[in-house]
Amino acid sequence: MKSAAFLLSGFLLSLAATTAFANEAAPASAKPDIAKGQAKSTEVCGACHTNDGSRGSPANPILQGQHADYIVKQLSEFKADKRSNPVMKGFASGLTEQDMKNVAAFYASKQAKPGFAKSKDSVALGEKIYRGGLADRSIAACAGCHGPNGAGIPAQYPRLAGQHSDYTYAQLVAFQAGTRKNSPQMAGVAAKMTDKEIKAVADYIAGLR
Protein backbone atom coordinates (compact mmCIF):
# COMPACT_ATOMS: atom_id res chain seq x y z
CA MET A 1 0.00 0.00 0.00
CA LYS A 2 2.82 2.35 0.91
CA SER A 3 4.53 1.54 -2.37
CA ALA A 4 1.38 2.28 -4.35
CA ALA A 5 0.83 5.54 -2.50
CA PHE A 6 4.45 6.52 -3.11
CA LEU A 7 4.13 5.81 -6.83
CA LEU A 8 0.89 7.80 -7.06
CA SER A 9 2.44 10.71 -5.20
CA GLY A 10 5.40 10.67 -7.55
CA PHE A 11 3.15 10.60 -10.59
CA LEU A 12 1.12 13.57 -9.37
CA LEU A 13 4.27 15.58 -8.64
CA SER A 14 5.62 14.76 -12.10
CA LEU A 15 2.32 15.77 -13.72
CA ALA A 16 2.27 19.05 -11.81
CA ALA A 17 5.83 19.82 -12.82
CA THR A 18 5.08 19.02 -16.47
CA THR A 19 2.00 21.26 -16.42
CA ALA A 20 3.93 24.09 -14.80
CA PHE A 21 6.68 23.78 -17.41
CA ALA A 22 4.13 23.78 -20.23
CA ASN A 23 2.50 26.90 -18.82
CA GLU A 24 5.86 28.65 -18.58
CA ALA A 25 6.85 27.55 -22.07
CA ALA A 26 3.58 28.72 -23.67
CA PRO A 27 4.18 32.22 -25.05
CA ALA A 28 1.91 34.88 -23.67
CA SER A 29 -0.14 36.80 -26.20
CA ALA A 30 1.97 39.75 -27.22
CA LYS A 31 0.62 43.22 -26.61
CA PRO A 32 -0.43 45.14 -29.73
CA ASP A 33 2.47 46.92 -31.42
CA ILE A 34 1.27 50.18 -32.98
CA ALA A 35 4.45 50.66 -35.03
CA LYS A 36 4.09 47.21 -36.57
CA GLY A 37 0.41 47.90 -37.08
CA GLN A 38 1.23 51.05 -39.01
CA ALA A 39 3.70 49.17 -41.19
CA LYS A 40 1.21 46.41 -41.90
CA SER A 41 -1.61 48.87 -42.61
CA THR A 42 0.58 50.68 -45.14
CA GLU A 43 1.48 47.37 -46.76
CA VAL A 44 -1.97 45.76 -46.79
CA CYS A 45 -4.77 48.21 -45.96
CA GLY A 46 -3.68 51.62 -47.23
CA ALA A 47 -4.82 51.28 -50.83
CA CYS A 48 -8.50 51.15 -49.80
CA HIS A 49 -8.55 52.69 -46.32
CA THR A 50 -5.71 55.23 -46.71
CA ASN A 51 -2.54 54.87 -44.62
CA ASP A 52 -4.15 56.25 -41.47
CA GLY A 53 -7.71 55.04 -41.97
CA SER A 54 -9.05 58.53 -42.61
CA ARG A 55 -11.69 59.82 -44.98
CA GLY A 56 -10.94 57.85 -48.13
CA SER A 57 -13.47 56.47 -50.59
CA PRO A 58 -17.09 56.72 -49.32
CA ALA A 59 -17.53 53.07 -50.29
CA ASN A 60 -14.98 52.00 -47.66
CA PRO A 61 -15.26 52.49 -43.90
CA ILE A 62 -13.34 55.12 -41.98
CA LEU A 63 -11.19 53.22 -39.50
CA GLN A 64 -9.69 56.11 -37.56
CA GLY A 65 -10.76 55.97 -33.94
CA GLN A 66 -12.63 52.68 -34.36
CA HIS A 67 -12.52 50.35 -31.35
CA ALA A 68 -9.61 47.95 -31.68
CA ASP A 69 -11.62 44.94 -30.48
CA TYR A 70 -14.27 45.62 -33.11
CA ILE A 71 -11.70 45.80 -35.92
CA VAL A 72 -10.12 42.52 -34.78
CA LYS A 73 -13.55 40.90 -34.67
CA GLN A 74 -14.41 41.99 -38.21
CA LEU A 75 -11.04 40.90 -39.63
CA SER A 76 -11.38 37.52 -37.91
CA GLU A 77 -14.87 37.09 -39.32
CA PHE A 78 -13.79 38.04 -42.84
CA LYS A 79 -11.05 35.43 -42.56
CA ALA A 80 -13.47 32.79 -41.25
CA ASP A 81 -16.18 33.65 -43.84
CA LYS A 82 -18.59 34.73 -41.11
CA ARG A 83 -18.74 38.08 -42.87
CA SER A 84 -18.77 37.75 -46.63
CA ASN A 85 -16.55 40.03 -48.71
CA PRO A 86 -14.19 38.44 -51.26
CA VAL A 87 -11.80 41.40 -51.23
CA MET A 88 -11.52 41.57 -47.46
CA LYS A 89 -11.36 37.77 -47.25
CA GLY A 90 -8.22 37.88 -49.37
CA PHE A 91 -6.52 40.52 -47.26
CA ALA A 92 -7.61 39.13 -43.88
CA SER A 93 -6.50 35.61 -44.77
CA GLY A 94 -2.91 36.83 -44.96
CA LEU A 95 -2.99 38.32 -41.46
CA THR A 96 -2.09 36.51 -38.26
CA GLU A 97 -4.05 37.17 -35.09
CA GLN A 98 -1.18 39.36 -33.89
CA ASP A 99 -1.18 41.29 -37.19
CA MET A 100 -4.87 42.00 -36.67
CA LYS A 101 -4.28 43.24 -33.14
CA ASN A 102 -1.42 45.45 -34.28
CA VAL A 103 -3.36 46.98 -37.17
CA ALA A 104 -6.43 47.49 -34.99
CA ALA A 105 -4.38 49.22 -32.30
CA PHE A 106 -2.86 51.53 -34.91
CA TYR A 107 -6.22 52.65 -36.31
CA ALA A 108 -7.75 52.93 -32.83
CA SER A 109 -4.92 55.26 -31.79
CA LYS A 110 -5.90 57.81 -34.43
CA GLN A 111 -8.23 60.73 -33.81
CA ALA A 112 -11.25 60.38 -36.07
CA LYS A 113 -11.93 63.38 -38.27
CA PRO A 114 -15.46 64.87 -38.23
CA GLY A 115 -17.92 64.22 -41.03
CA PHE A 116 -20.98 66.00 -42.35
CA ALA A 117 -24.52 65.07 -43.30
CA LYS A 118 -25.39 65.65 -46.96
CA SER A 119 -29.16 66.10 -46.87
CA LYS A 120 -30.81 68.77 -44.73
CA ASP A 121 -34.22 67.37 -45.65
CA SER A 122 -33.61 64.01 -43.95
CA VAL A 123 -31.74 65.14 -40.83
CA ALA A 124 -34.87 65.34 -38.67
CA LEU A 125 -35.99 61.84 -39.62
CA GLY A 126 -32.49 60.44 -39.15
CA GLU A 127 -32.19 62.05 -35.73
CA LYS A 128 -35.60 60.76 -34.69
CA ILE A 129 -34.70 57.18 -35.53
CA TYR A 130 -31.17 57.36 -34.16
CA ARG A 131 -32.18 58.88 -30.82
CA GLY A 132 -35.69 57.53 -30.28
CA GLY A 133 -36.23 54.60 -32.63
CA LEU A 134 -39.62 53.85 -34.19
CA ALA A 135 -41.98 52.53 -31.55
CA ASP A 136 -44.73 51.55 -33.99
CA ARG A 137 -42.42 48.91 -35.52
CA SER A 138 -40.42 48.09 -32.41
CA ILE A 139 -37.24 49.58 -33.90
CA ALA A 140 -34.87 50.41 -31.07
CA ALA A 141 -32.97 53.69 -30.97
CA CYS A 142 -29.49 53.41 -32.48
CA ALA A 143 -28.19 55.50 -29.57
CA GLY A 144 -29.06 52.69 -27.16
CA CYS A 145 -26.10 50.63 -28.40
CA HIS A 146 -23.93 53.10 -30.29
CA GLY A 147 -24.23 56.01 -27.84
CA PRO A 148 -25.86 59.45 -28.19
CA ASN A 149 -22.78 60.81 -29.99
CA GLY A 150 -22.01 57.65 -31.95
CA ALA A 151 -18.97 56.69 -29.86
CA GLY A 152 -20.08 53.06 -29.54
CA ILE A 153 -19.03 50.70 -26.75
CA PRO A 154 -15.58 49.04 -26.94
CA ALA A 155 -15.68 45.30 -27.70
CA GLN A 156 -19.46 45.42 -28.22
CA TYR A 157 -20.66 48.09 -30.65
CA PRO A 158 -18.66 50.03 -33.25
CA ARG A 159 -18.06 53.73 -33.31
CA LEU A 160 -20.38 55.29 -35.92
CA ALA A 161 -19.82 59.05 -35.57
CA GLY A 162 -18.65 60.62 -38.82
CA GLN A 163 -18.78 57.38 -40.79
CA HIS A 164 -19.34 57.74 -44.55
CA SER A 165 -23.10 57.72 -45.16
CA ASP A 166 -22.58 55.65 -48.33
CA TYR A 167 -20.82 52.93 -46.35
CA THR A 168 -23.35 52.93 -43.48
CA TYR A 169 -26.22 52.78 -45.98
CA ALA A 170 -24.62 49.85 -47.82
CA GLN A 171 -24.14 47.91 -44.58
CA LEU A 172 -27.71 48.47 -43.41
CA VAL A 173 -28.99 47.32 -46.81
CA ALA A 174 -26.73 44.26 -46.59
CA PHE A 175 -28.12 43.44 -43.14
CA GLN A 176 -31.64 43.93 -44.47
CA ALA A 177 -31.04 41.66 -47.47
CA GLY A 178 -29.32 39.00 -45.37
CA THR A 179 -26.05 39.24 -47.29
CA ARG A 180 -24.25 40.46 -44.17
CA LYS A 181 -24.90 37.84 -41.51
CA ASN A 182 -22.51 38.55 -38.66
CA SER A 183 -24.98 40.52 -36.52
CA PRO A 184 -28.48 39.05 -36.09
CA GLN A 185 -29.37 42.07 -33.97
CA MET A 186 -28.62 44.52 -36.78
CA ALA A 187 -30.32 42.29 -39.34
CA GLY A 188 -33.47 42.40 -37.24
CA VAL A 189 -33.39 46.19 -37.00
CA ALA A 190 -32.65 46.83 -40.69
CA ALA A 191 -35.36 44.38 -41.81
CA LYS A 192 -38.03 46.67 -40.36
CA MET A 193 -36.76 49.90 -41.96
CA THR A 194 -37.70 51.49 -45.27
CA ASP A 195 -35.06 52.60 -47.74
CA LYS A 196 -35.88 56.23 -46.94
CA GLU A 197 -35.33 55.61 -43.24
CA ILE A 198 -32.06 53.80 -43.83
CA LYS A 199 -30.75 56.67 -45.93
CA ALA A 200 -31.85 59.23 -43.32
CA VAL A 201 -30.12 57.40 -40.48
CA ALA A 202 -26.94 56.84 -42.50
CA ASP A 203 -26.77 60.52 -43.39
CA TYR A 204 -27.45 61.63 -39.82
CA ILE A 205 -24.67 59.36 -38.53
CA ALA A 206 -22.21 60.97 -40.95
CA GLY A 207 -22.67 64.28 -39.14
CA LEU A 208 -22.48 62.93 -35.59
CA ARG A 209 -19.57 64.14 -33.47
N, C-alpha and C positions, 0 to 999 in steps of 0.2 A: 504494500500500500504506500509506504514511504517512497519507494522507488518510482511508483506511478505518479505520485504527487510531485516528486522532484522533476520528473520529465515534463509534466504538464506546466509546472512553473517556469521551467527553462524555455518551453515553447512559447509561452505567453510573453516572456521577456524578449525573446528573439523577434516575435511578431511586432511588439511595440517599438523595438529599435528599428526594424525595417520600415515601419510606417512613419516614424519620425524622420528617418533618412529620406524617404520618398517625399515627405512634405517639405523638407529643407531643399531637396534637389529640384522640386517643381518651381519653375520661374514664376515670380509674381507678375501679374499683369502690369506692363509698363505704363507710367503716366503719359497722357497725351503730350506730344512734342509739337509745339506750335510752329517752330522753324521747319521741321520736317513736313508738317502739314502744309505750310506755304509752298514748299518745294514741290510736293506732290500735287497740290491744286494747280500750280502753274503748268506742270507736266501733263496732267490728266483732265482737269476741270475747266481751265481758263478759257478755252475756245468757245464754250457755251455760256459759262457763268461769269466771265471776266476773272482776272487774276485775284481780285479781292471779293468776289461775290456781290458786286454792286449792281447798279441799275443797267443791266445789259438788255438783251432782247426781251420784249414783253412776253414772248412765248415761253421763256425759261424763268424759273423762280429766282428771286433775290435771296441770296444766302447770308448776306451780312447780318449779324446779330441774331441769327436763328439759333435755337437751343441745340447744343451739341448732341445731347441724347436723341433728339428728334432726327437730326441729320444721320446719325449712326443707324437708327432704326430704319429709315427709308433706304439707305444704301444696302443694308443687310437684306431688306425685303426685295429690293431690285435683284440682288444677287441670287436670292432663293426663289425668285419668280412669284413671290407673294404680291408684288406690285408689278404690273406688266408695263414694260417700256423697253423695246429692243435696244434702243441707243444706250439707255442707262444700264441695262443688263450687261452690255458689253464692257462698259467702263467699270462698273461695280465688281464684275467678276475678276478683274485684275487687281483688286485691292484686298489686302489682308485686313483682319479685324483691327490691327494696330494702325494701319494706314487710314482706315475710316475714322478712328478716334482722333488721329492727328489732324486730318483734314477738317473734321467737325470742330475741333478746338480752335483751329485757325479762323474759320468763318465766324464762329461764335464770339471770337475776341474783337471782331470789327464792329464799329458803330454804324448801325443801319441809317442810311440816308432817308429823309422824308419823301413821301410821294404825294400825289395830288389826284383827286377825283376828276373825271373828265366831264361828267354830265350833271349840270345843276338841277335838271328836271327830276332826276331820280334820287337825289341825295336824301330827301325826306323819307322816301320809301325804304331806301337802304338802311338808314339810321333806325327806323321803326323796327325793322326785322332784326337788325344786329343787336339792338339794345332791349327790345321787348318781345321778340318773336312774333308768331301769329297764332293766337290762342284758338281761333276757330278751326285750325287744322293741326293743333297740337305740335306746332313747330317751336322748339325752344329757342330762346335768345342766344345768338352767337357769343355774346359777352359772358354768358354763364360759364363757358369753358375757355374761351380765348381772351377773356378780360375786357373791361370797359374800353381800354386804350389799345387793345389788340396785342398785348405783350405775351399772351399765352401763359402756359404753366410748364416749367422745365420737366422733361421726361414724360409729359402727358399730352399736352396740346401745343401745337406750333405757334410761333409768333406770326401774326398776320399783318400787323400795322405796316402800311406803305407798300405792301406786296402788289406787283403788277396786276391790274384788274383783268387783263387778258388771261393771265395764268390762273388766277383764282376762279374765273368763270369756267375755264376749260376743266379744272379739277372738279368743280361742282357738277358740271355736265357729265363728266366721267363717272362720278359717284352715282348720279341719277340713272345713267344708262347701264350701270353695273360693270363697266369696263375697268374701273378702279375698285378693287375689292378688299383693300387692306384696312378699311375702317367701316364696319357695319353701322356704327353710330352715324357717321356722316352720310352714308348711303341712305339711311332711313330719313334723315333730314332733307336731303336734296330731292328725294323721290316725291316729296309733298309740295315742292316749290314750282312755280311757273318760270318760264324762261325770263320774263320781265323781272321777276323778283330776284332771280339768280344774278342777273346783270346789275340790278340796283345794289345788291349786297356787295358784289365784287368791286363795284366802283366806289362804294362808300369805304370799304376796307382800304383801298388804295390811298385814301386821304387821311386815314387814322394816324395819329402820332401821340 
